[in-house]
Amino acid sequence: MRPLADLPRYAAASAFSFVFVIGATAGLHEIVGLSETLAPAVALVAAFAVNFALLRLWVFPGQKAPIGRQLLETAVTSALFRAFEYGIFLALHLGLDVNYLVATGASVGISALGKFFVYREIVFSRGRSDPPPAGRSGPAASGSR
């Protein structure tokens, strides 16, 4: 099934991201000397950059959309899905009395699957490209009538 063809690479990139954040956090604190509270923040910013590159180049290769637009869309998508995750967590934990760790895992898993489809179909859709020049759009722009 074509819509799921990119899912294994997305799962691998997500697993890599998790390991990267943990490793970078530890390295930034233990080796570089950043505080325990600053190290994860720096690691998360670095992970965002690495994740964006992985998504654009490896998970969803063949991108034609402008990189700046995709970077902004990725940041907005990520922020919105983090809020969505927290909402799911609250609904499961407080609303249904699910254990907080189970609720956290479920919310992150549900969100990751949803995020995959938003990234695949919107942000990193291979059909997207630069908008046509001003004053030109559609088939008429290519000379056909």
C-alpha atoms as one frame of an Amber mdcrd trajectory, in Angstrom:
protein
   0.000   0.000   0.000   1.670   3.205  -1.204   0.488   5.534   1.609   2.403
   3.394   4.113   5.542   2.875   2.010   7.367   5.672   3.857   6.267   4.473
   7.307   9.283   2.206   8.022  11.718   5.076   7.323   9.569   7.396   9.451
   9.631   4.871  12.319  13.404   4.491  12.003  13.878   8.274  11.960  11.654
   8.599  15.025  13.654   5.941  16.883  16.894   7.645  15.870  15.508  10.958
  17.118  14.714   9.454  20.518  18.238   8.027  20.867  19.729  11.303  19.584
  17.892  13.401  22.178  18.918  11.116  25.044  22.535  10.889  23.847  22.878
  14.584  23.080  21.353  15.521  26.426  23.811  13.278  28.259  26.759  14.469
  26.183  25.897  18.135  26.559  25.667  17.742  30.321  28.420  15.217  31.077
  31.021  16.263  28.497  30.253  19.879  27.567  29.125  20.835  31.067  25.706
  22.337  30.351  23.266  22.200  33.246  20.784  19.350  33.572  17.997  21.764
  32.658  19.698  23.428  29.679  21.133  20.279  28.071  17.738  18.803  27.066
  16.583  22.133  25.622  19.673  22.381  23.415  19.349  18.701  22.475  15.706
  19.186  21.455  16.586  22.142  19.222  19.359  20.115  17.604  16.989  17.150
  17.231  14.459  19.352  15.461  17.099  20.308  12.874  18.226  16.690  12.453
  14.610  15.477  12.207  13.775  18.064   9.567  16.761  17.004   7.469  15.866
  13.316   7.867  12.229  13.945   6.913  13.065  16.073   3.879  15.976  14.043
   2.533  15.444  10.440   3.638  11.896   9.744   4.826  10.163  11.772   2.099
  12.854  12.259  -0.597  12.300  14.160  -3.808  11.131  17.421  -2.276  10.503
  20.420  -4.524   8.834  22.809  -2.071  10.985  25.667  -0.735  13.013  24.605
   2.288  12.051  27.672   4.341   8.345  27.023   3.899   8.757  23.379   4.863
  10.862  24.277   7.894   8.161  26.650   9.155   5.389  24.142   8.423   7.352
  21.434  10.243   7.782  23.672  13.297   4.073  24.561  13.374   3.043  20.934
  12.837   5.362  19.769  15.590   4.039  22.348  18.068   0.412  21.554  17.260
   0.970  17.829  17.624   2.722  18.314  20.991  -0.413  20.113  22.204  -2.533
  17.299  20.727  -0.381  14.713  22.556  -0.895  16.514  25.842  -4.647  16.647
  25.259  -4.735  12.906  24.610  -2.617  12.332  27.696  -5.000  14.385  29.862
  -8.053  12.621  28.437  -6.567   9.190  29.080  -4.967   9.893  32.448  -7.477
  12.236  34.060 -10.585  11.312  32.096 -10.202   7.540  31.933  -7.842   7.036
  34.904  -5.170   5.371  32.739  -1.719   5.099  34.355   0.360   8.207  33.503
   3.125   6.240  31.770   0.671   4.223  29.678  -1.204   7.427  28.840   2.059
   9.107  27.833   3.084   6.224  25.586  -0.351   6.005  23.998  -0.535   9.746
  23.370   2.917   9.857  21.779   2.138   6.799  19.611  -1.210   8.153  18.417
   0.343  11.531  17.727   3.294  10.046  15.829   0.978   8.154  13.513  -1.140
  11.247  12.888   1.965  13.344  12.350   3.239  10.854   9.771   0.150  11.382
   7.626   0.220  15.179   8.006   3.904  15.245   7.063   3.417  12.838   4.169
   0.267  14.378   2.704   0.844  18.076   3.422   4.245  19.272   4.646   6.440
  16.865   2.664   3.980  15.969  -0.093   6.027  15.163  -3.175   3.409  16.813
  -5.372   4.074  20.258  -3.906   6.363  22.650  -5.668   7.069  26.330  -5.928
   3.995  28.432  -6.641   3.701  29.638 -10.262   5.064  33.109 -11.076   2.790
  36.046 -10.244  -0.097  36.361 -12.666   0.236  32.799 -13.933  -1.488  29.697
 -12.650  -2.952  26.427 -13.784  -2.849  24.923 -17.290  -2.986  28.330 -18.991
   0.388  29.154 -17.435   2.002  26.336 -19.398   0.591  27.537 -22.675  -2.266
  25.043 -23.049  -5.822  26.282 -23.450
